[in-house]
Amino acid sequence: MAVAAFAYVSFQVLAANEGALSETSAAADRARLIAAADAAVLIAIHGLSEDDPSARWGARGEPRHLDFNGVDLTVSVEDERGKVPLAGLDDNQARALFAGAGASGGQLDALVSEFADWRDQWRASEAAGAPAASQIHRFRALGELMMLKDMSLDLYDQILPSVTVFFEPGATLDADNATPLALATMQATAGATPSPTNGAPFASEHPSLDTAPDARLTGHTLSIHVTARDQNGATARRLAMVGLTGFRTEPVWVRYVE
């Protein structure tokens, strides 16, 4: 019985040690993935800042596949001026956005009404001089679209690539980098009948157009999307919002990272 007791204690100690080792290994693997994702952001920033136009990265959302220290990286850069600014939509444009993503009938009418209520309450609080922190109806994150009562996950997934909350004041849609849904939304007028775009790719998505013209993206906010995946299938993701300054000494500034 003494031998059995000691064996049991030994087994428990070994099991505890193996668990601790597994946790340490998992933490190390996670840190490695995150480091690779961070490296991909820096690689993309370098690509956007290339002096050589033939090597410079574009901002039309094309995925690039890289390998960093054995980690597979998928990196894409999108121009936020090629998307719809949520805060600036009128009712016709909101209808075109939701209809273009696939909404119809009563759901479409309800979404337009719910969006208008959300927008108008924010604008009223802003006009009244309410502090920004109390303007709870202002869209600050794209996920807030899911707070519209009649929004569905499928519809949200169709809308997401074509909307932004990072649109600079006074800026206009960049048609060269715009998605078909963004173009249809911003061109919507009263009486127009919008049609679904069925998740069509960027209008300018062609390999020959992958290089952005010199200085054309200066002042634009760009989103860098990274997915890092190791050989075991574990993943880490990174999103960075950056802007091109046009200055050689500090060509890029970072607005947001998650």
C-alpha positions in Angstrom: 0.0 0.0 0.0 2.9 2.3 0.7 4.3 1.7 -2.7 0.9 2.4 -4.3 0.6 5.6 -2.3 4.0 6.8 -3.4 3.2 5.9 -7.0 0.0 7.8 -6.9 1.8 10.9 -5.5 4.5 10.6 -8.1 1.8 10.4 -10.8 0.1 13.5 -9.6 3.4 15.4 -9.5 4.2 14.3 -13.1 0.7 15.2 -14.3 1.0 18.7 -12.7 4.4 19.3 -14.3 3.2 18.2 -17.7 0.2 20.5 -17.4 2.5 23.4 -16.5 4.8 22.6 -19.4 1.9 22.4 -21.8 0.7 25.9 -20.6 4.2 27.3 -21.0 4.5 25.8 -24.5 1.1 27.2 -25.5 2.0 30.6 -24.2 5.3 30.5 -26.2 3.5 29.5 -29.4 0.9 32.3 -28.9 3.7 34.9 -28.3 5.4 33.6 -31.5 2.3 34.1 -33.6 1.7 37.6 -32.2 5.3 38.6 -32.9 4.9 37.3 -36.5 1.7 39.3 -36.9 3.4 42.4 -35.6 6.2 41.8 -38.0 3.7 41.5 -40.9 2.4 45.0 -40.0 5.9 46.4 -40.2 6.5 44.6 -43.5 3.3 46.1 -45.0 4.2 49.6 -43.8 7.6 49.2 -45.4 5.9 48.1 -48.6 3.6 51.1 -48.6 6.6 53.4 -48.2 8.8 51.9 -50.9 10.6 54.5 -53.1 10.5 52.1 -56.1 7.0 52.3 -57.6 7.3 48.8 -59.0 7.8 47.4 -55.5 5.4 49.6 -53.6 2.3 48.0 -52.1 -1.2 49.0 -53.2 -4.3 49.4 -51.1 -7.0 47.4 -52.9 -7.4 44.6 -50.5 -5.4 41.9 -52.4 -4.1 39.2 -50.0 -0.4 38.6 -49.9 1.1 35.4 -48.5 4.4 35.6 -46.6 6.4 33.3 -44.5 8.0 34.7 -41.3 10.1 32.2 -39.2 7.9 29.3 -40.2 4.6 31.2 -39.6 2.3 31.6 -42.6 1.1 35.2 -42.9 -1.8 36.6 -44.9 -1.6 40.3 -45.3 -3.9 42.8 -47.0 -4.1 46.6 -47.1 -7.4 48.5 -47.7 -7.9 52.1 -48.4 -10.6 53.4 -46.0 -11.5 56.1 -48.6 -12.7 53.2 -50.7 -15.4 52.4 -48.2 -18.7 54.0 -47.0 -18.4 56.5 -44.1 -21.2 55.4 -41.8 -21.6 58.8 -40.1 -22.2 60.5 -43.4 -25.0 58.4 -45.0 -28.4 59.8 -45.9 -31.5 57.7 -46.1 -31.1 56.9 -49.8 -27.5 55.8 -49.4 -28.4 53.7 -46.3 -31.1 51.9 -48.4 -28.6 51.3 -51.2 -26.0 49.9 -48.7 -28.5 47.5 -47.0 -30.1 46.5 -50.3 -26.8 46.0 -52.0 -25.8 43.6 -49.2 -28.9 41.5 -49.8 -31.7 43.0 -47.6 -35.2 43.4 -49.1 -38.8 43.9 -48.2 -39.7 44.6 -44.6 -36.2 43.9 -43.3 -34.8 46.6 -45.7 -37.4 49.2 -44.6 -36.8 48.4 -41.0 -33.0 48.7 -41.3 -33.2 52.1 -43.0 -35.5 53.4 -40.3 -33.4 52.0 -37.5 -30.2 53.4 -39.0 -31.9 56.9 -39.5 -33.0 56.9 -35.9 -29.5 56.1 -34.7 -27.9 58.7 -36.9 -30.4 61.5 -36.2 -30.1 61.0 -32.4 -26.4 61.4 -32.6 -26.6 64.4 -34.9 -29.1 66.0 -32.5 -26.9 65.5 -29.5 -23.9 66.9 -31.4 -25.8 70.0 -32.5 -26.9 70.5 -28.9 -23.3 70.7 -27.8 -23.3 67.4 -25.9 -19.7 66.2 -25.0 -18.4 63.5 -27.4 -18.3 61.0 -24.5 -22.1 61.3 -24.1 -22.9 61.0 -27.8 -23.8 57.3 -27.5 -25.5 57.1 -30.8 -22.4 57.9 -32.9 -20.9 54.9 -34.7 -17.4 54.4 -33.2 -16.9 50.7 -34.3 -18.3 48.7 -37.2 -19.6 46.1 -34.9 -22.2 48.6 -33.6 -24.2 47.9 -36.8 -25.2 44.6 -35.1 -27.1 46.7 -32.6 -29.7 47.6 -35.3 -32.6 45.4 -34.4 -33.1 43.9 -37.9 -29.5 43.4 -38.8 -28.5 39.7 -39.4 -25.0 38.2 -39.2 -25.0 37.2 -42.9 -26.0 40.8 -43.9 -23.4 42.2 -41.6 -20.7 40.0 -43.1 -21.6 41.4 -46.6 -21.6 45.0 -45.4 -18.4 44.9 -43.3 -15.7 45.1 -46.2 -17.4 48.2 -47.6 -18.0 50.5 -44.5 -15.6 52.5 -42.3 -15.6 54.7 -39.2 -12.1 56.0 -40.2 -13.1 58.4 -43.0 -11.3 61.8 -42.8 -13.5 64.9 -42.6 -14.0 66.5 -46.0 -12.6 63.5 -47.9 -14.4 61.9 -50.9 -14.8 58.3 -52.0 -11.7 57.0 -53.9 -13.4 55.2 -56.8 -10.1 53.4 -57.8 -10.0 51.6 -54.5 -13.8 51.4 -53.8 -15.8 48.2 -53.5 -18.8 47.8 -55.8 -21.1 48.1 -52.8 -19.4 51.3 -51.7 -19.7 52.8 -55.2 -23.4 51.9 -55.4 -24.1 53.3 -52.0 -22.4 56.7 -52.5 -24.0 57.1 -55.9 -27.5 56.4 -54.6 -30.2 59.0 -55.3 -33.8 59.3 -54.4 -36.0 56.9 -56.5 -33.1 54.6 -57.5 -33.6 50.9 -57.1 -30.4 49.4 -55.6 -29.5 45.8 -56.5 -27.4 43.2 -54.5 -23.7 43.2 -55.3 -23.3 39.6 -54.0 -20.0 40.2 -52.4 -18.3 41.3 -55.6 -14.5 42.0 -55.3 -13.0 45.5 -55.4 -13.7 47.2 -58.7 -10.0 47.7 -59.3 -8.8 44.3 -58.2 -6.3 43.5 -61.0 -2.7 42.4 -60.7 -1.5 45.1 -63.1 -3.0 47.8 -60.8 -1.3 46.5 -57.6 1.1 49.4 -57.4 -0.3 52.7 -56.2 0.8 55.9 -58.1 3.3 58.1 -56.4 1.8 60.1 -53.5 -1.8 59.3 -54.5 -2.5 57.7 -51.1 -0.9 60.5 -49.1 -3.3 61.5 -46.3 -5.5 58.4 -46.7 -6.2 56.2 -43.8 -5.2 52.6 -44.6 -6.1 49.4 -42.8 -3.6 46.6 -42.6 -5.2 43.2 -41.9 -3.0 40.3 -40.8 -3.7 36.6 -40.1 -0.8 34.6 -38.7 -1.1 30.8 -38.8 1.3 28.1 -37.6 1.7 24.5 -38.7 -0.7 23.3 -36.0 -3.5 25.6 -37.2 -3.3 28.1 -34.4 -4.0 31.6 -35.5 -3.4 35.2 -34.4 -4.8 38.4 -36.0 -3.8 42.0 -36.1 -5.4 45.1 -37.5 -3.5 48.4 -37.8 -4.9 51.7 -39.1 -2.1 53.8 -40.6 -1.7 57.0 -42.6 0.8 58.0 -45.3 2.3 61.4 -44.5 4.2 62.1 -47.7 7.4 62.9 -45.6 10.5 60.8 -46.2 11.7 61.1 -42.6 8.4 59.9 -41.1 6.4 58.4 -44.0 3.8 56.6 -41.9 1.9 57.3 -38.7 -0.2 54.8 -36.8 -3.8 55.7 -35.7 -5.0 52.5 -34.2 -4.0 48.9 -33.5 -5.9 45.9 -32.3 
